[in-house]
Amino acid sequence: MAKVEIYTTPTCPFCVRAKALLKSKNVDFTEIDVLSDFKVKTAMIKRTQGARSVPQIFIDNEHIGGCDDLYALEAKKALDVLLN
């Protein structure tokens, strides 16, 4: 199974949707709260090469993008390929 990391904030509805999709697929993921520490958000922005919004999702260290990008992969039947 792939390593999945998701940068989130506690009240973000897009974060909730992205996590719900991953949970529906029984995917274990590491959630990283960017509100907990300013350095964490700075690291996310650097890692995503400038993206400031959440969620930001990585699968096996590859930047997937945000919630809409995750659902687009699912619609194209490409998400399962990345996860396995």
PEHU-V100814 format. One record per pair of residues at least 24 apart in sequence whose ideal C-beta (glycine too) atoms are under 6 Angstrom apart, sorted by sequence separation. I is the first residue (numbers start at 1). GAP is how many residues later the second one is. D is the distance in Angstrom with one decimal. If there is no record, write none. Layout:
i = <I	I>
gap = <GAP	GAP>
d = <D	D>
//
This chain:
i = <4	5	6	7	9	9	7	7	18	15	15	14	12	9	8	7	8	6	7	18	17	6	18	5	14	4	27	2	3	2	2>
gap = <25	25	25	25	25	26	27	37	37	39	40	41	42	45	46	47	47	49	49	49	50	51	52	53	53	55	56	57	57	58	81>
d = <3.9	4.8	5.5	4.9	6.0	5.1	5.4	4.6	4.7	5.7	4.5	5.9	5.3	5.3	5.3	5.5	5.2	5.2	4.3	4.3	5.2	5.0	5.3	4.5	4.0	5.4	6.0	5.1	5.5	4.8	4.9>
//
